[in-house]
Each structure stands twice: as structure tokens, then as C-alpha cells.
Amino acid sequence: MLIAMAALILGAAGYAVLCAVKPFAPCRRCGGLGAVERFGKPKTCPRCHGRKLRLRVGRRAHNAWRRTHEAGTR
């Protein structure tokens, strides 16, 4: 049990460091290409709008927490 909790904490800490160092990741839908094939024709990816990157979930949560904290402490 203790080993599982330590592994979970280390995994979460590793993901937090990854979000701080590299906040953007390749788009999941287009694989970082910026285009998807629809009906045989290449189209701009609707998820990333051709930017090829997406903001990681952990970084998005951190940004929301930071905005909320700053708004509450003014």
C-alpha cells in the first residue's frame, strides 16, 4: 500500500514537472500534423485549428487555479 501511494505521488509530481517544462503537447486528433483526412480530402484539424499543439490538462488546471487565486486575492 505504501509503495503504491509513493508511486502515485511520484507520478503526479513527474506530470506536474512535465506540465511546467513543456506545457504544450501534440494534438491527439491529428497527431501534431495540423490536418485530418475527411471524406478523402485533407482538412484543418477541428480540435487544434491547424496549430498542431494543445495545452496539457494539468497546465489548463494550473492556469484556472492561478486565475481564480489571483481574482480572489485582489
N, C-alpha and C positions, 0 to 999 in steps of 0.2 A: 504494500500500500504506500509506504513512504517513497519507494523508488518510483512508483507511478506518478505520485504528486510532484516529485522532483523533476521528472521528465516533462510533465505538463508545464511546470513553471519555466523550465529551461526552453521549451519550445515556444512559449508565449514571449519570453524575453528575446529570443532569437528573431521572432517575427516582428517585434517592436523595433529592434535594431535595423532589420531589413527595411521596414517602412520609413525609418528615419533617414537611412542612407540612400535608398532607391525607392522613392515614393510612387513611381510610375512603373507599370508592368505592361507587357504586350496585351493587346485586346484579345479576349477569349474567343470572340466570334470569328474574326478574320485572321487570327494568329499573328497579328502585327503586320499584315500586308496592306491594310487600309481599304481593301476591296473584297467583296464576296461575289460569288457567281450565282445569279438568279435567273432562272429560265434560260440558261445557256449564255447569258451576257454578263460581263463584269459590271458591278455597280459599287458605288461608295458604300462602305460599311455603315449600317444604320446605328450601330452601337457606339462606335468611336468617331463617326462622321469623317472618316479618312485620316484621322490624326495618328492612327496606329498604336496609340497608348491609352491606358486607362489608369485612374487613380486607384491604388490598392484600398481594400476595405478597411484595414487598420488605420491607414492615413486619413481616410474620409472620416472615420470615427474620431480620430485625434483632432482634426480640424473642427468638427462640430463641437466637441467638448471645449476646445480652446475659445471658439466664438461665444459659446454660452457662458463660460467663465469670465471672459472679458466684458460681456454685456452686463453681467451681474455684479461686477466689482467697480463699476464706474461711479 
